[in-house]
Amino acid sequence: MASLTNEIVSVVGYRGINVMADQEQILEKGKFAVVVDDELRDLIPGYFENRRQDIVLILSALEQGDFELIRTIGHKMKGSGGGYGFDRITEIGRNIEAAAKDSKRQEILDQTNNLQDYLDCVQVVFQS
């Protein structure tokens, strides 16, 4: 369906409902769907695993006060998220990069938690 946006976020009350290809998809509370091109199917698990590793690296770097490493990780997320169809990861990466430039520990922690929540709640729907 050409009119679908790359990212569908439908957290409505207790359930989100997305109509896709004449089929209803009911998501659990707090879950949301992101529509991704089917050509990326094999890459998405590795991409998500790399983002989970970023969380570990950011928290470790934060303990050491290495804001430059955190800034670099945020910059890479900012650049990669949209290319895979995950605009929210791009936004989180942008926020982490900005917070690291200003050494804002709490903002980095908040954004890292946002990334963890996103990875825990996203449901990828592949579309050809």
Secondary structure as the mmCIF struct_conf table of DSSP 4:
data_model
#
loop_
_struct_conf.conf_type_id
_struct_conf.id
_struct_conf.beg_label_comp_id
_struct_conf.beg_label_asym_id
_struct_conf.beg_label_seq_id
_struct_conf.end_label_comp_id
_struct_conf.end_label_asym_id
_struct_conf.end_label_seq_id
TURN_TY1_P TURN_TY1_P1 ALA A 2 SER A 3
BEND BEND1 ASN A 6 ASN A 6
STRN STRN1 GLU A 7 GLU A 7
TURN_TY1_P TURN_TY1_P2 GLY A 13 TYR A 14
STRN STRN2 GLY A 16 MET A 20
TURN_TY1_P TURN_TY1_P3 ALA A 21 ASP A 22
STRN STRN3 GLN A 23 LEU A 27
HELX_LH_PP_P HELX_LH_PP_P1 GLU A 28 GLU A 28
TURN_TY1_P TURN_TY1_P4 LYS A 29 GLY A 30
STRN STRN4 PHE A 32 ASP A 37
HELX_RH_3T_P HELX_RH_3T_P1 ASP A 38 LEU A 40
TURN_TY1_P TURN_TY1_P5 ARG A 41 LEU A 43
HELX_RH_AL_P HELX_RH_AL_P1 ILE A 44 GLN A 64
TURN_TY1_P TURN_TY1_P6 GLY A 65 GLY A 65
HELX_RH_AL_P HELX_RH_AL_P2 PHE A 67 TYR A 84
TURN_TY1_P TURN_TY1_P7 GLY A 85 GLY A 85
HELX_RH_AL_P HELX_RH_AL_P3 ASP A 87 LYS A 101
TURN_TY1_P TURN_TY1_P8 ASP A 102 SER A 103
HELX_RH_AL_P HELX_RH_AL_P4 ARG A 105 CYS A 121
STRN STRN5 VAL A 122 GLN A 127
#
